[in-house]
Amino acid sequence: MKPLQLISILGTAAIVTACSSQTVRNSFPDTYNDHHYWAARQAIKIGEPELAEEHLKAAAENGSYTSMAWLGHIYTNGTGVDKNLEAALKWYEKAIVDPSGDNAQLMKRVGDIYARGEGTAVDTAKAEDFWKRAYVYYTSKEDLTVSEAQLLGMMYARGQGVEADGEKAVALLKAHYTPGLGSIARLLGDIYYDGLGLRQNLPEARKWYTASFAEGDPVRLYRLGFMYLDGQGVEPNPEKAHQYFAQYLGYLESKLNNDIHDSQIRELAYMYSKGHGTKADGEHAISLAKRLVGKDGGISERIIGDIYIDALGLEKSDPAQAVEWYEKSIAQGDPARLTRLAYIYSSGDGVERDIEKANKHWQASIQHLENLGQRRSPSETRRLSVMYAKGEGTQANTTRAIEILQPYVGRGDGYAEYLIGDYYYMGYGLDKPDPTKALEWYAKAANEGAIERLKRLGDMYDQAEGTKRDPALAEKYWQMAFKGYEARGENASTGELTTLARMYGFGQGTPKNEERALALFKKASERGDLNATRLAGDMAYNIGEMATARDFYQIAHEGGNTTRIKRYAAMLRDGLGGTADEAKARALFTSAIATLEKKGTLRSDNDTLQLGRLYLSGDSGEVQAQKGLALLESISARVSVAPVFIGDYYYERENPDYKKALAAYQKSFDMGDESRLKRVAFMYERGQGVPANQAKAQAFLKKAKNR
């Protein structure tokens, strides 16, 4: 089609004056189509995009392939119309059959749509078919335009329509790169950063992202900021990270009321929620995301759910609101939070516990992620692996879990390595934990630059888990962990704050500072983390601030965290940190038992542990030994501390049964819990439940000392 500029200038009135619209349509189809096409483009240009749809439809229905393609564009982006991905797909597929071949580039886009399930069900076969057709089209051309080279390059990188080959992608993009083409520099950065078709290379990614920004392409400023924040391929530099965040925030703000893309509105919402480049403001973040509710396939609903559950820029977490928004997101076709929603239903965190719903969401997530195959993102790959390892929505299969992660081993971020380490450390899908293999994988993760398990690695060397005790190595890894977490500053996650607080509390990698530890626990608690609230109570209790400890235990208890219910009730009973209230203490024990009993088969292992201990304690008025022991036995094969409490009951009761106590303690040792080594040494020394044996007593004492 050759657009007639004269028609564009004269406008509709001139054509209608000359002859009827129907006559022009029948006798001069190119003239009719050109007029409507250019009228639509002009409407968009002058800021009246709502007028474009009618013009484009008139031309498209009269055979204009270019107008068909533009209808796909306006429905995809919501330009002057409600976003309608189903309609966009329909018009893109019509445009592709253009015999002139002018719209062949849309085959790549249609393949992406089927791969992501936008406006249609995910169809990997159709996606691959369209990608292959696009690949044949591009590779048949003698000379590629810059935009075509970019599309083909990313097809090589992602393995779309052709086997993934990062080296070919890089070579093609570099061949078309000249200084000033920031978009190509950005794509090269993406290939190196994400390890697309080649080994991840963070320093090279940073080089190309820096070049793209210098050449006027600010799109990866946010990622560049994260690289400096987390020390990805560069020394951590929070100040420089903040500088990049602020620049990117300013760029997005400047586009907000003009030509900003939906994905950029979502990024802006995320930046406000996290306080990147600005003060954290969850309410403003939510208001930004709500601009896209019902328009972007559930992504904005998911972001709002994240803000509520993680208390991003808010005073506290709101799980009920998070669940509501996650369910809306899933209903809109976004499967990204199926797993997280399953965890919320499984734990009963802020909502009624529902294992049936949890399994339903886990199974849906597994099916979705398996269907994605090689197109899974790194985070999706990790999520699928964890579900197989833990047996969430499926039978536990650690072999499959590790197999899924293998393509990411040695990629430079250490995430796959430390996840595999976690599987061995926790014993997921195994007969029992394997600390030796866990240590091996954690060391690999550390060598790849991951900080997430450095503290645990230090703990293992300190406590001789899976290796000989080595205080020097323990201190080395603690210092590395401390440096990494401190560098994250205000951007540290709640979990990272809690880990850092523990390190201050125990003096690991830094001089012991219990006041600083308590302050960090408080900060994490203020974000709505009830476990951090309980830990703040523990720290206050340990340093003698009983009133503070009592306050935190009360908050944790009222929020549903019963881990310290016995201690809290004992403080009430004995008047520690406040006025004694024995009646309230007993009522607290009774209430806790009733709450846990009510959960029935929906109790988690931790719930079962707490209820078993409460039955054995007699703090509610009577010891219910049979019930307590039965509950602890029911989880003793997978929860290593359960045999410890069984042993304590038999050892500490009025008429001790030392043989049963020793058998329980031995079982806990076999499962990796060595907290009663000193007691067993004492039993061998005194001949309690076993013939006295001083050599064995000394061996257990030595082991306890090393630990």
N, C-alpha and C positions, 0 to 999 in steps of 0.2 A: 504494500500500500504506500503510495506517495501522497502525503498530506498536502492539501491545497491551502496554502497560507492565505490566499484571497478570501476563501470561505470563512476562515477564522476571523478575518478582519471585518467582513461584512456582517456576520452574525446571522441569527435565525431569521430576522425580519426580511432580509434581502432575498433569502431563498423562498420564503413563503410568498413574497410579492411576485416572484417570477413564476411560480407554479405551486401546485399543492404538494404537501409533504409526501403524500402517497405516490404522486407522479415521480418525484425526485428519487424516492426509495426504489421504485420499480425500474425507472429508466436510467438513472445515474447512481447506482449503488455506492460507488467509490466516493462520489461527491457527498451523498447523504451520510455515509459512515464517517468520512473525514470531518464533516461539520460537527457531528455529535461528539466524536473523539476529542477534537480540539476545544469544543465548548466545555467538555468535562475537565480537561487539563487546565483550562483558564479559570474555571470555577474554583478548583483546588488552589491555584496560584494566588488568586485574589482573596482567599480566606473564606470562600463560601462552598466548602466541600460537600455540603448536603445537597447541592444541585447536581453533583457529578453522577450519581447513581443512575438517574433517569436517562441522561445522555448516553452513558456507557451501555446501558441495557438496550437502548434503541439500536445502537450500532452493532452490538454483539449479536443480537437476535436477527440482524440483517447480514450476518456472516463476517463481521470484523474480528479477526483473531487478536489483533492488538487490543481492542476494547475488551475482549474476553479476559486477556491477561490482566488488564488494569482492574477489571471487576474483581478478579482474584486478589489483587493487591489491596483494594480498598476494604474488602471484607476481612482480609487478614489483619489489617492494621486498624480497622474501625474508623476509616477516614470518611467522615460525613455520614456514616451509617453505624448501626450496632454491629460490633464484631460478630462475624458469623463464619467460623472455620469450615463448616460443612458446605456453605455456599461458595467459599473461596476455593475449596478443593474441586467442586463441580466445574467452576469456570476455568481453573488452571488446566484441568484434564481436557476441556474442550479446546483451549488455546494450543495445547501441545500438538494437535493434529494438523496445524497450519502447514500446508504443503510447501510453503516458501522456506520453512525451517527456521524462521526468525524467532520462534518461541521455544526452540529446543532446549535452551538453558533452563526452562521451567521443569524439565524432567528431573533434575537434581532436587529442586524444591519439593516436587510432588513425592519423590522418594522419601525425603525427610519427613513430610507430613504423615505418610503411612508408617514410618518407623516410630514416630512419636505418638501416633494415635490422635492427631489433632483434627477434630471434626469428623472422625471416623474411628473404627476399631483399629488397634495395632495390627498391621498385616506385613510381616517381615518379608514374605514372598513378593508381594507387590512392591515394597520398598526396594528390594534388591533388583527387581526387574527394571524399575524406572532408573535406578542408579546405573545399571549396566548400559541401558540405552543412552543415558547422558554421557557415560564414559566413551562409548563407541563414537558418539557425535563429536566430542572434544578431541579425541585422539585421531579422528579422520581429517581434522583441519590442519592445513599447512602452517597457518599463522594464528596464534591465539591472541585475543585481546588481553589486557591486564586483568580484567574481571574474570574472564574465562580461565586464565592461568591460575587465578586464586581458587576458583571453584574446583578445578581439576586437581590442584595441589592438595587441597583438603580431602578430596576423595581418595587420593593415594595415602594420605596420612591416616585416615579413619577406616580405610578398607571398605569403601562404599562402591560396589560395582566392580571392584578389582581387589586383589590381595593387598593388604596393608603394606606399605613400603615408605617409611619415613624418609629414607635417603633420597628416593625419587621425588618426594614432595618438596624437600628442601632444595634439591637441585633445580627443579622447575621454578620454584618461587624466586630463588636467587637469580636465575637467568632473566627473570622479568623485573627484577628489583633495580631501581635507580634511586639515588638520594632524593627524598621528597615524597616517596611512596610509603607513607606511614602505615597504610593498611597491610601491605605485604610484610613489613617489619613486624607488625603485630601478629600476623598469622605464623610467622617463623617463631616468634616467642611462644605462641600457643603450642606448637609442635614440640618444642624443647621442654616447655613447662609440664605439659600433660603426658609427655613420653608417647606421642602418637606415632606408632610404627617404628620407633627407635627408643634407645635408652634415654630416660629423663636426664636433662642437663640444665640444672637451675642457673648456673652462672651464664650460660649461653642464652637462656630465656631472659634473664635480667638485661643482658646486653641489647637484645632486640626490642624488648619492651621500652627500654630507655631511648633507643633510636626512634621508635614509633612516636613517642611523646615529643621528642625533639623535632620531629618532622610534621608536627601538627595533629597527630592522632592520639587523643587522650583516653581512648576506650579502655586501655589496660592500666591506667593509673592506680585503680583500686587494687588490682592484683599486685602491682609493683609495691604498693604500700604494705600489703600483707607479707611480701617477701622480706622487707626490711623489719617488719614487726616481729616475725617469727624466726628470722635468721635463715631464710631459705636461699642457699647458695651465696650468702653474704653475711657479714657480721651483723647481729641484731642492732637496730638503730631506731628506737621508738620515736625519736624526734623527727627523723627523716620520713618514717612511716606516716606520722601525723601530717607532715607537710604534703605528702602525696595525697593523703585522704582529703585534706582541706582543698587542694586544687581540684580534685575530682568532684567533690561536693559542690564547689563553685560552678564548675562546668555543667553539672546536672541542674543546679538551681537556675542557671541562665537559660536552660532549654524548657523549663517546667511548663510554661504557658504557651510554648510555640510548637516545635517539632520533636518533642521528646518521645522516645519509643517506650512502649509498655515495659520492656525489660529494664529500662533506665529508671522508670518510676519505682519499680520494685527494688532496684539497687539503692535508690535514694531513701526509700522506706527502711531498708536494712541498715543503712549508714546511721540514720537517726536512732534506730532502735539500739545499735551497738555503741553509739557515741564516737563514730569514726569521723574525725575532722570537725566535730561539733559536739555540743553537750548532748548526752543521751536523752531522748525524748520519745518514749514509747507511744504516747497518745498521738503525737504528730505523725509518727511512723504508721500507726494504724489508720489515721485519716488519709494518708497518701495511698496506702494499699487499698483502702475502700473505694478509691476512684476506679479500680479495675475489677471489683467484685462482680462476678457473673459474666465477665468479658474475656478472661484469659485462661479459661480451662481449669480453674480452681487454684492456680498458683498464688494469687493474691490472698485467697482464703487460707492457704497453707501458711503464708508468711504471718498473717494475723494470729493463727494458732501458735506459731513458734514464739511470737512476742509474748503471748499470754503464758505459755507453759514455762518459758525460760526467764520470765520477768525482765525482758529486754527493755530498758528504759522505763520500767514500771517499779512501783514500790514493792510488790510481791507477786508471786506466781498465782495464776488463776486456772487450775487444771480443767474446771468445768467449762469455762469459756473456750479453752484450747480444744477440748473434745468437740464442742459444738462447731467450731470453725474447721477442724480437721474433717469432720463428717461432711460438711458442706463442700470442702475441697475434693474429697473422694467422689461425692455425688456429681461434681462438675467434670469428673474424668481424670483428676490428678492423683496418681497412685503413690506419690513420693512419701506420704506420711502413714501409709498402711502399717508399717512396722512399728512406728512410734505409738500409734494409736493402740496397737495390740499390746505394747508394753504398759500403757496407761491402764487399759482394761484388766490386764493380768495382775498388776500391782495394786489396783484400787486406789491409785494416788489421786485423791481429790474427787473421785467418782466412785460409784458403786462397782465393786469388783465383779467381773463377768468373764470367766474363762472361755465360755462358748464364743463370745464376741472376739476375744483375743485370738483364739485359734482361727476363727473365720478370717480375720484381717491378716494374720501371719500366712495362712495358706494362699490368700489372694496375692500377697506380696511376693511369695516364692514363685507363684505361677507367672506373674508379671516380669520378674527379674530373670527367670529362666528363659522366657520368650525373647527377651532382649538379646540374649547370647553375647556375641562379641561387641555389641554396641553398648553394653553396660558401662557406665562411668565408673571411675575408681571407687567413689563412695557407694554406688549401687553394688559393686562387686563385693566390697567389704560387708555390706549389710546382708547380702545373700549368704556369704560364708558364715557369718555369725549365727544366722538362723539354723543352718545345718549343724554347726558345732553344738549349739545349745538344745537342738531338737525342738525348735519353736515352730509349731504348725506342721511338723514332720518328725520322722524318727531321727534321733541324733546320728550324725554321720561325719565324724571328724576327718576321715579320708577325703570325702567330697569337699568339706570345708577348706582344707588345705589346698586341694587341687584347684579350686576356684581362685585362690590367691596367688598361685604360682606365677602367672604372667606379670605380677607386680613386685615379685621378689627381686631385689637388686636394682630397683628403679630410682633410688636416691632419696626417698623420704622415710623409709624404715617402717611405714605403717603396716605393710603386709607381714613383715618380720615380727613386730611386737604382737600382732594379733595371733599369729601362730604360737608365739611364746605364751600368750594368755591361755590358749587351748590346753597346752601341756601343763601350765601352772595350776589351772583350775580343774584339770582332768575332764574337760568336756568330752563326752562320748568315749571316754577311756575307762578302764577298770579302776584306775586311781591316778592321782596327779603324778607328773613326771618332772620334778624340779630340775633335773640335769638337762633335759632337752629344752625346758623353758629358759634356763640360763643361757644356753647356746643361742637360741633365737633372739633373746633380749640383747645379747652382746652384738649380734648382727644388726639389730635395729639401731643400737647406739652408734655403730660404725657408719651407718647410713645417715646419721645426723638427727634421728628422732629423740626427743627429750621425754616422751610420755612415760617410758618405763625405766628411766634412769634411777629414780628413787628406789623402785622395787629391786633393780639390779644391785644397788648399794645395800639394800636390806638383806638380800640373799647372801652376799659376801659377808655381811656382818653376822648373820645368823646361821651360816653354814648350810644353806638350803641348796642342795644339788651340787655342792662344791665344798672344798675346805674353807675354813674361816680365813678371811684376808681383810683385816681392818683398813689397810692402806688402800686397797682397791675399793672397799666400801666408801671410804671418804672421798676418793676420786670421783666416783659416780654420783655421790650426793652433791658434791660441789658443782658438777656439770648440771645436774638437775636444778639446783638452787639458782644458778646463774641464768638458766633458760627461763624459769618461771618468773624470776624477778624482772627480766627484760620485758615481759609482756605487760607489766604495770597494770593500768586501768583496764586494759583489754583482755586480761586474764579471765578465763571462764570460771564458773562457780567451782567446778571440780579442781581446777588449777589453784584457785585461792585456798581450797581446803588442803590440798597437798602441800602447798607452801607453808600454810599454818602448822601442819604437822612437823615440817622440817624445822621451823623455828622452835616448836615445842620440845622436840627431842634433841635439838642442837645438831642436826644432820646437814653437813655442808656449810654451816654457818654457826656462829656462837649461839648458844641457847638463849632464847628471848621469849619467855612465856607471855609477857604482856603483848608483844607484837603478834604472837600466835593467837591470843584471845581476840585481838582486834581484827585479824583476818577471818577468823571463824565467825565473828559478829557480822562482818561485811558479807560473807557468803550466806549467812542466815537471813540477813536483810533482803536478799534476793529471793527468798522463799524456799531455800534448801533446808528441809527439816533435819536432815542428817547433820548438816553443818551446825544447826541450832543445838542438836544433842551434843556435838563435839565441843561447841562453845561452853555448854554446861559442864562437860568433863574437864575442860581446861580450867575453868573457874573453880571447880571442885578441887582439882589437884593443887592449885596455888592458894587455896584457903579462902577464896571469895564465895562463901556459901550462899549469901543472899543472891548474888548474880547467878550462881549455878542453879539455885532453886527456880529463879525466874525463867531461865532458858529451858530447864526441864519441863516447867509448866507449859511453855509455848509449844515445845516439841510434843508433849502429851496431848494437848488440845488440838494439835494439827494431825494427830493420828500416828505419831512415831512413838512406839511403846518400848523401845530398846532400853531405856533407863527407868522404866516404870517402878522396878523394885527399889532402886536408889532414891528416886523422887519420893515415893511413898514412905521410905524409911526416914528421909529428911523431915517429912511432915510429922511422922510419928515421934521422932526424937527432938524436934524443934531446931534442926540445923538450918541456919539461914533465915529464920523467922519463928513465928509462934508455933508451938507444938499443937498438933491437931490429930490425935490418935484415931478419932472417929472418921475423919476425912481420909486418913491414910488407909484404913481398912476398907472404906467405901471405894477408894481408888483401886485397890487390889481386886475387889469384888467386881467393880465395873470393867476393869481390864479383862478379867476372866470371861465375863459375860459377852463382851465385845468380840473376843477371839473365838469363843464357843459358837457365836452366832454365824461366823463365817463358814463353819462346817468344812465341807470338801473344798471350798474356795480358799482355804488358808494357804499362805505361802510357807516355805520352809522356815523363814524367820518367825512368822506368826506361830507356827507349831513349836518352835524352840522356846519362844517366850511363854506360851501357854503351859508347856511341859514344866518349865522352871517354876512358874507360879503355882502349879499344883503341888510340886515338891516342897516349896518353901513354907506352906502353911500360913502365909501372911494374911490370907483372907479369913482365917479363923480355924482352919483344919488342914492337915496334910492329906493330900489325895495321891498317895504314892503309886498306886496301881495305874491310875490315869496318866500321871506324869511320866512314869517310866515307859508306858506303851507309846506315848506320843514321841518321846525322844528316840526310842528304838526304831520307830517308823521312818525316821530321817537319818539314822546313824550311819547308813551305808554311803551317804553323799554329803553330809554336813559334819565335818571333822570335830567340831566343838561339842556335838551332841553326846558322843561317848565320854567326853570330859565331864559333863554335868551328870551323866549316869554314874560315873566313877565317884564323883564328889558326894552324891547322895549316899551311896553304899559306904563310903569312907567316913562321912561326917554324922551319920544318923546315930541315934542313941545306942543301938546295938550294931556296931559296924560289921560289914561282911567284906573283909579285906580281899578275899579271893575274887569276888565279883568286881570290886573296885579295881584290882590290878588288871583283870581281863579287859575292862572297859578302857583303862588308861593305855594298855598295850594297843588296843584297836585304834585309839586316837593317834598314837605314835606312827602306826602303819599308814595312817591317812595324812601324815605330815604335820599334825598338831603336837608339839612337844612342850606344851605349857606346864605339864605336871611331871617333868623330869626329876625335879628336886624331891617331890613327894614320893615318887617311886624309889628313888635312892634311899630315902628315909625308911621305906617299907622293907627294903632288902637289908638295911642296917639293923632294924628292929625285929625282922622276921615276921612281918605282918602279912598274912596270907600266903607266905612263901618261906622256905627255910632261910634263915639268916645267911647272908653271903656278902662279906665285906668287900670283896673284889668287885662284885657287880655293883655294890653301892657306890664305890669310888668311881667306877666307869660311868654310871649315870650322873654323878655329880660333876665329873669332868665334862661330859657332854653338855650338861646344863650351863656350866661356866662358859664353855666355848660359844654356846648359843647366845 
